[in-house]
Amino acid sequence: MKIEKSKVVQWKNTEGEKIVWLVTDMDNIGVVIHSDNLSSVGTTSDLSNIDGLEPFIGTVNISSKADSTT
């Protein structure tokens, strides 16, 4: 699969758990935008060596709130 900037891609394990990345403008680098407790959201990953990477089709909801300590 060709990894293109701004695409959303996913990887699933044999149990159906997945990690979803938004591909960045850096070569083969994605930032985790969803994970079934396999990786932390916001983590960056090198996608060039991940077998089974496929396009993500679906919806990812992202929530954000102000930090009460700032």
C-alpha positions in Angstrom: 0.0 0.0 0.0 1.3 3.5 -0.9 1.5 5.7 2.2 0.3 9.2 1.2 0.2 12.4 3.3 -3.2 13.1 5.0 -4.5 9.6 4.4 -6.0 7.6 7.3 -4.7 4.0 7.5 -5.2 1.1 9.9 -3.7 -2.1 11.1 -5.7 -5.0 12.7 -4.4 -7.9 14.8 -5.9 -11.4 14.8 -8.4 -10.4 17.5 -9.7 -7.5 15.5 -8.2 -4.8 17.6 -6.8 -2.0 15.5 -4.6 1.1 15.4 -5.6 4.0 13.2 -3.0 6.6 12.0 -3.2 9.9 10.2 -0.2 10.0 7.8 1.9 13.1 8.3 3.9 15.1 5.9 7.1 13.2 7.0 8.0 10.2 4.9 6.1 7.0 6.2 5.3 8.6 9.5 1.8 8.4 11.0 0.3 9.8 14.3 -2.1 7.4 16.2 -5.6 8.9 16.2 -7.3 5.7 17.6 -6.1 2.5 19.2 -7.8 -0.4 21.0 -5.3 -0.1 23.9 -2.4 -1.2 21.6 -0.7 2.2 21.4 -1.2 5.7 22.9 -3.1 8.3 20.9 -0.7 10.9 19.7 2.2 8.5 19.3 4.1 8.7 16.0 5.1 5.6 14.2 7.2 4.5 11.2 4.6 2.9 8.9 7.1 1.6 6.3 7.6 -1.8 8.0 4.0 -2.5 9.2 2.6 -5.6 7.4 -1.2 -5.5 6.8 -1.6 -1.8 6.6 -4.8 -0.8 4.8 -6.9 2.3 4.2 -9.3 3.2 7.1 -12.9 3.6 6.1 -15.1 4.8 9.0 -15.4 7.5 11.6 -12.9 8.5 14.3 -14.2 11.0 16.9 -11.6 13.2 18.6 -12.5 15.1 21.8 -10.5 17.8 23.4 -10.9 19.8 26.6 -8.9 22.5 28.4 -6.5 21.3 31.0 -7.7 22.6 34.4 -4.1 23.1 35.6 -3.3 25.8 33.1 
